[in-house]
Amino acid sequence: MFNKNLLAIATGAALLVGAQGASAGMTGPAVMMMDVQISDTCAMSAISQPIGPVLSNSGDVGGLLAGNISVTCAPGINYRIMVDGGMNGFGVRNMADWNTGAMMAYELFDMATGAPVGDMNPIDPGYMPMYMPAFWAPGIDGFGTGATNNHQLMATVHSAGMPAGNYHDEVAVTVTF
């Protein structure tokens, strides 16, 4: 009787046949479909960090931690992190002092490679605009393992001749896969 009950729980067809039989025996086998959906997706979070402080007129100051981008992709998924030119980007990335309107140029780099980070078109990497902005650089490429990969961004600020103030920018971070 145990075999009939186990088979009845596993398949509906066996429930009808097994429950009607009075004699000990066996029925089946029945086919049961097993389905699982494996997602080929990625998740991303970006956390900024205040850059600096930087002294006024200190020139180009590099190696400043700017933030962290965490990406978790399914195993085997190639991805690219792209960072746009920001809301003050006019050919170069700029931070703006909202009180005075002063603009200070800055650049972002991948800490692991030292390479500039930008938003080069991943669909057609051969395309270049007529006027190549400073942030038109490759993104950060990665490979999904199922675990979270952390990518730290470093900044260089160009503060020579800049008045003291609080400078801000917002950049859009995109992960394509």
Secondary structure, 3 states (H helix, E strand, C coil): CHHHHHHHHHCHHHHHHHHHCCCCCCCCCCCCCCCCCCCCCEEEEEEECCCCCCCCCCCEEEEEEEEEEEEEECCCCEEEEEECCCCCCCCCCEEEECCCCCEEEEEEEECCCCCECCCCCCCCCCCCCCCCCCCCCCCEEEECCCCEEEEEEEEEEECCCCCCCCEECCCCEEEEC
